[in-house]
Amino acid sequence: SVMSSGKKTPATLSSDSVINFARGDPTMYHSYWSKLGDRCTMVIPGNDLMSYFSDAGNLCWFLMPELDHAVRRLHRVVGNAVADDDRFIVVGTGSTQLFQALLYALSSPDEPEPISVVAAAPFYSSYPEETEFLRSGLYKWAGDAYSFDKDGPYIEVVTSPNNPDGAIREAVVNREGGKLVYDLAYYWPQYTPITHRADYDVMLFTFSKATGHAGSRIGWAIVKNKEVATKMVKFIELSSIGVSKESQLRAAKILGVISDDCQDSGPNKEETLFEYGQRLLSERWERLREVVERNGVFSLPKYPQDYCNFSGKYTDPSPAFAWLRSKEGLNCDNLLREHNIVTRGGTTFGVGSKYTRISMLSPDEEFNLFLERLSAIKGTGKGNCY
Amino acid sequence: SVMSSGKKTPATLSSDSVINFARGDPTMYHSYWSKLGDRCTMVIPGNDLMSYFSDAGNLCWFLMPELDHAVRRLHRVVGNAVADDDRFIVVGTGSTQLFQALLYALSSPDEPEPISVVAAAPFYSSYPEETEFLRSGLYKWAGDAYSFDKDGPYIEVVTSPNNPDGAIREAVVNREGGKLVYDLAYYWPQYTPITHRADYDVMLFTFSKATGHAGSRIGWAIVKNKEVATKMVKFIELSSIGVSKESQLRAAKILGVISDDCQDSGPNKEETLFEYGQRLLSERWERLREVVERNGVFSLPKYPQDYCNFSGKYTDPSPAFAWLRSKEGLNCDNLLREHNIVTRGGTTFGVGSKYTRISMLSPDEEFNLFLERLSAIKGTGKGNCY
C-alpha cells in the first residue's frame, strides 16, 4: 500500500530519527513554489464553485473549462503529448481514480470472465491492489506482463518512464485483443528527455508528479475514443459525482503559470519548474551515484542520455525514484531499515527483495541525511540477518 | 443515474425552455453566500497543501485538522449528531465515496457470498447503481428492505430525512447480523426539526446538502468503531489516495463561519444559513402546496410539525425534494415532461411511476417557472398518453 508506512518525518531530524523514502511525496517542489510568491495564489469567494456541474455541454460535465484549457496548452508547450481538440480530457481525483475508471471503461459486464490486467515487472506497487480490492467481476490482476500467455482480451498498463525503475517502456504482450493504458505520470522534462509527442489511445497524467501538488488530488486522462471517455465519466460520476472544483481551478492556475514561464523568452525570465526540477534532481542523482560507487554495496540503473525536444539539448534522465539493487543479493529494504532509512522493497513491485525503491523527491534536509546514512553502510555481515 | 439528464438550464428562461428538477443541484444557496461577501473567501498560496498527508498522526491521515475541528464543532452547535472526540471522522470525495467505502468496510472477502445491501423503498436512486456497477464479489444490491427476508449478514442504509420522500426513518429489517448505515445528508435545521442528537454507529453527512457547496465534493462520516474507520480510510487510499485539501480547507472555513453565526447572540447578528434555508424552503413549500391543492391533479406527503432543539421552536419540515404523486395514477414524470418540467420518476426510487421527485433547491427564477407550469396542468386526458 502507498501509505501504510507513512508516518511523517519529524520536523527536526535527529541523528537516529527514521527517514521515510517509501512513499513518493513530492515535497521537494515546495521551495520552487515558495520562490514564485503570489503568482499562484488562488482566491475563491464563498459563493463560487457551488454547482455539481462545471461544463454541462462537455462530455466530461464535471471538468472545469479552465483546467481543460490549461492541460491542453501545457502539453502543447512541453511537447510531451498530443492533446488536440479532438481528444477528450477526463479529470479525476488523482490518476489513481482514473486508472480505476479505465478498468471499468475497458471491461464489459457481457464478457464471460473478468478481463486480465497486466504490467511488466517491476510495476507500480499499487496497480495490483487497486485492481483487486473490490473483487470486481469485470477485471482481475494477472501479474507480470512478461509471463502473461492467456488468450483473449487483456489490459496492459505501460508506465513510462517506469515507476519504480525509471525505464522508458513499450508494451510487451502485443497480442490481439490487447488494450493499452499509458501511465505517463513521469513523462515531464525534469525526469526524462522529451523525445516525442506521445499519442496513444489512453494516456494518464497527474498534477502530483508534474508540479508536486499531491494534496490537490488532480489527474487527467487524454482519450481518443469517445465511448471509452464516456464510460470513464460514468465511473467518476458513480464513484464521486465529479472532482473537486477548487482543486481543478488551482491546478489550472498553476499549470497556466508554468506555461507562461516556459513561453517567456524575455531577459528576466524565471527559472521554469522543469529547469528547477531537472537541476535539483540531476544534482541529487550525481551525488547518489558517487555514494553508491564509493561504498560498493549497491548498484543503480544506467540511463542513456537523449535529446530533449523541450530543452533543446541532450539531457540525462533523472527519475523520481532510485531503484537500488544490493550487489550481494541481500534484502535491500531490510538493510536500509537497519540504518533508519525506510524504503519500499522490490517484492511489492513484483520482483526480488534485492531491489528497493527510494523517493528522490524529498526535502533537501532529508535527502542529505539519506546520503550520509547510505555512505556509512559497509559490505556483508555486520550482524544483519537475511 | 444522477447526472445523465443534466443539461444545464439556459441563463435566460424562455416560456418553452425545459427546466430540470431531476437533480438536486443545491443552487438555491448561492444568494446566501453572496450576501456574506468576503467572510468565506479562501486564499491559497501556490506552495500550500502540497503533501499527500494532512495529519500523519491521525487514523484518517488525509483529513485536514481544520475540517476535523469544524465538523465536530458544527455538530455540537447544531445538536444534530454526536461527534465527540472518541468518534472517528473520515472525510470523503462527497458522501458518495464514503457510501462505497462503507460497503467495503462492512463486507469481508472471507464470507462465502457477497453481503446484501438493502434500503426501504422509496430509496435514493443512486444506491443500487453505486453498489452494482463494479460487480463486486464483496457486496450486492438486494433491493427494498421491506421485502428482504434472507438470513445472514446484511447492510441496511437508512436515509433520514429520506431522499426522495422526506420521511423520518428508522431501520426496518431489524434482524441479527444487520449493519446499519445512517445517511443523514438532510438532517439539518433548514430541512427538518432537529429532535435529537443522532448517535448511530455510522453516520454520513455531506457539504453539498448542508451548505449548497456541491462542487467541492466533500462528505464526512462519523464512525464509532475503529476497525470500520480504518477500512474506510484504506478504501479511500486505494480509490483516490485521499481527498482534495483545497476543498477540505474551504469546507472547514465555511462550516466555521456557520458555527460562528449560530453562536452569535449580538444585536446585529446575521441571518444564519439554517434560518435562511428554512425561510426560503418553507415559503416554497407553502406556495407549492397551494398550487397542488388548487389544480387537484397531484398530492404531496404531509409532515408532522415538531419541536426543533436548534431553533427552540416548533417547525414544519421542509424537505429538499418534493415527492409528487399523481392522484389518477398517471405516469407523473411523463406528465410533467410534457409541460417542459424534467423530474426523476418513481421507478428509479424502487416504487411506481405515479410518483416523481422534484428538487426544491433550484434558483428562484426556475422555481417560479415551475410553479407557473404546474398550475397550468389540468386533470385527465388533454392528449396525454399513458
Interface residues (C-beta under 8 A of the other chain):
Chain A: S1 V2 M3 G6 K7 K8 R23 D25 P26 T27 Y29 H30 Y32 W33 S34 L36 G37 D38 R39 C40 T41 M42 V43 I44 P45 G46 N47 L49 M50 S51 Y52 F53 S54 A56 G57 W61 G92 T93 G94 T96 Q97 Q100 Y104 P109 S126 E129 E130 F133 L134 R135 S136 G137 L138 S208 G212 H213 A214 G215 S216 R217 I218 K234 F235 E237 L238 S239 S240 I241 G242 V243 S244 K245 E246 S247 R250 I254 V257
Chain B: S1 V2 M3 G6 K7 K8 R23 D25 P26 T27 Y29 H30 W33 S34 L36 G37 D38 R39 C40 T41 M42 V43 I44 P45 G46 N47 L49 M50 S51 Y52 F53 S54 A56 G57 W61 G92 T93 G94 T96 Q97 Q100 Y104 P109 S126 E129 E130 F133 L134 R135 S136 G137 L138 S208 G212 H213 A214 G215 S216 R217 I218 K234 F235 E237 L238 S239 S240 I241 G242 V243 S244 K245 E246 S247 R250 I254 V257
